[in-house]
Amino acid sequence: MVRITEELLRQRAEHNNCELFSLEEISLHQQEIEKLEYIDKLCRDLKILYLQNNLIPKIENVSKLKKLEYLNLALNNIERIENLEGCEELQKLDLTANFIGELSSIEILKHNIHLKELFLVGNPCTEFEGYRQFVVATLHQLKCLDSKEIERSERIQALQNYRQVEKQIRDQEQVYLLKRAREKEEALKKIQEKQEKKKEKQIKPKPGFDRRWYTDINNINLDPLEDKENHQQKETEKEYQEWKIDKDDDEDRAFWEEPTPYTPESRLEAHRHLEEKRRVKENIRGQKMKEKPPRTLITAEGKVLNMNEPKLNFFLKDDEENNQFILDLAVYRHLDSSLIDVDVQPTHLRIMVKDKPFQLVLPAEVKPDSSSAKRSQTTGHLVISMPKVQEIIMANRKTPALVKPSDSNKLQTNIKRRSIPTCIGLPFLEAIDLFSRKTNETPEILKETSQVSSSGRNIPSFFRYLLAQSSQLQVYQTNLPKHHVSFQQGAS
């Protein structure tokens, strides 16, 4: 049984930020509600109320809804129209497919002066002779009955024959009420019989632990190593479960094939039967979930197992240049990141995706504290970078810089300045070494060398110094390439 509570009302008021004091419309259809309650206290400003397809037997606790304009109570177990006097603004009332047999109860709707539309299709009272004339003559404010507009001539005729039609309706109403009283008695007897059968089933002896109707304690073999006996026991249990399921199916088939009158009691009984079947299925499902063996992520010996329960594609890359492992896991694109949990260990990696584990043993030990995880906004893939513990030293490779075509003019104008330091470097050092060996004046040359800038701008002056100080420059000049000599001449 579902009851109307504040929590349920707030859940159904999401369109109004779950606020009840200012709520104007709410839908509580198909909720298996069996009683109207709390609505008039918590939702005073309601204008539209949907309560169709429930199990409500009585109209109650709505009289304080002064602003209510539309009330839908179709497909319920209502037998009488009542407690609607306080709904002053009520304009439309839908009572389709209920069990209203007291047609005279519509007289209470005379107080609802704004009522324009009324729906009573599918109720027993619609089968009464003179039903429409009686309703039209009783409710003067009504404009439409059962989706059919009331014409002026029809109302005049109904008012002229009102006394005669009213008497017919009263007589048919009494006959229906007597019939309903008998149906209620039969339904009560049927319920009592079913309860007694249930008690008999509970008292009836059940098979023992070996699924037999007797147990010989002298022949019980409790040795679990005997596979034959265990196999027989499992087979017997399986047969018993199959027999029980077949029996339940037979009972279910017999319940639905049994002819019963369409009454509020039979409708409620069908609902109870469906609810019980649903509960049994949930219990069976719960037992299967309990019987499911726990996941083994790490064996008793401490061995970590590879596992991909979410069944996701992945790629593990060994990035030797950056000395790290990179894992690319193809997580679902629209999966919320809060449902993903990453745990990096020195020897393995574990990722929980919606409580399903993805575990991978790493080829080498990594640093968990330095690891990082990122999520792609376009593909949704999870990329995890894990630096290795053992560092690998690799030679740095300098790639030659590419010269843009736009910089060709600048390169030509500055060719001397850029090429001079690189082209005279090695002969210049050879000249210093040669001069020091010939003249034994290493300290002075070193002093002058310390004044030479790294860009090579003072190198021509140093050559002039060599020309002035050394009498053996002919040897030096013969060892220099031609472009060095031309550089000296151009610089001087």
TALIN-V833970 format. One record per backbone hydrogen bond with DSSP energy under -1.0 kcal/mol. NH is the residue of the N-H (numbers start at 1). CO is the residue of the C=O. Records with the same first field share a line. If there is no record, write none. Layout:
NH: CO, CO
This chain:
2: 32
9: 5
10: 6
11: 7
12: 8
16: 13
17: 14
18: 13
19: 16
23: 20
26: 48
28: 50
30: 52
34: 2
42: 38
43: 39
46: 43
47: 24
48: 24
49: 70
50: 26
51: 72
53: 74
55: 33
65: 62
66: 64
68: 65
69: 47
70: 47
71: 92
72: 49
73: 94
75: 96
77: 56
88: 86
89: 66
90: 87
91: 69
92: 69
93: 117
94: 71
95: 119
97: 121
99: 78
101: 79
102: 79
103: 101
105: 102
106: 103
107: 104
108: 105
109: 106
110: 107
111: 108
113: 111
115: 112
116: 91
117: 91
118: 144
119: 93
123: 120
125: 100
126: 123
127: 124
128: 125
131: 128
134: 130
135: 131
136: 132
137: 133
138: 134
139: 135
143: 116
144: 116
145: 148
146: 118
148: 145
150: 143
155: 151
156: 152
157: 153
158: 154
159: 155
160: 156
161: 157
165: 161
166: 162
167: 163
168: 164
169: 165
170: 166
171: 167
172: 168
173: 169
174: 170
175: 171
176: 172
177: 173
178: 174
179: 175
180: 176
181: 177
182: 178
183: 179
184: 180
185: 181
186: 182
187: 183
188: 184
189: 185
190: 186
191: 187
192: 188
193: 189
194: 190
195: 191
196: 192
197: 193
198: 194
199: 195
200: 196
201: 197
202: 198
203: 199
204: 200
208: 212
211: 208
219: 216
226: 223
227: 225
230: 226
231: 227
232: 228
233: 229
234: 230
235: 231
236: 232
237: 233
238: 234
239: 235
240: 236
241: 237
242: 238
243: 239
244: 240
245: 241
246: 242
247: 243
248: 244
249: 245
250: 246
251: 247
252: 248
253: 249
254: 250
255: 251
256: 252
257: 253
258: 254
263: 261
267: 263
268: 264
269: 265
270: 266
271: 267
272: 268
273: 269
274: 270
275: 271
276: 272
277: 273
278: 274
279: 275
280: 276
281: 277
282: 278
283: 279
284: 280
285: 281
286: 282
287: 283
288: 284
289: 285
290: 286
291: 287
299: 303
302: 299
305: 297
307: 359
309: 357
315: 328
317: 326
319: 324
320: 318
324: 319
325: 386
326: 317
327: 384
328: 315
329: 382
330: 313
331: 329
335: 332
339: 336
340: 337
341: 352
343: 350
345: 348
349: 360
350: 343
351: 358
352: 341
353: 356
354: 339
358: 351
359: 307
360: 349
362: 347
366: 346
367: 387
372: 385
374: 383
376: 381
382: 329
383: 374
384: 327
385: 372
386: 325
388: 323
389: 365
407: 404
408: 405
411: 407
412: 408
413: 409
414: 410
418: 414
419: 415
420: 416
423: 419
424: 420
428: 424
429: 425
430: 426
431: 427
432: 428
433: 429
434: 430
435: 431
436: 432
437: 433
438: 434
439: 435
440: 436
445: 441
446: 442
447: 443
448: 444
449: 445
450: 446
456: 453
462: 458
463: 459
464: 460
465: 461
466: 462
467: 463
468: 464
469: 465
470: 466
475: 472
476: 472
477: 473
478: 474
479: 475
485: 481
486: 482
487: 483
488: 484
489: 485
490: 486
491: 487
492: 488
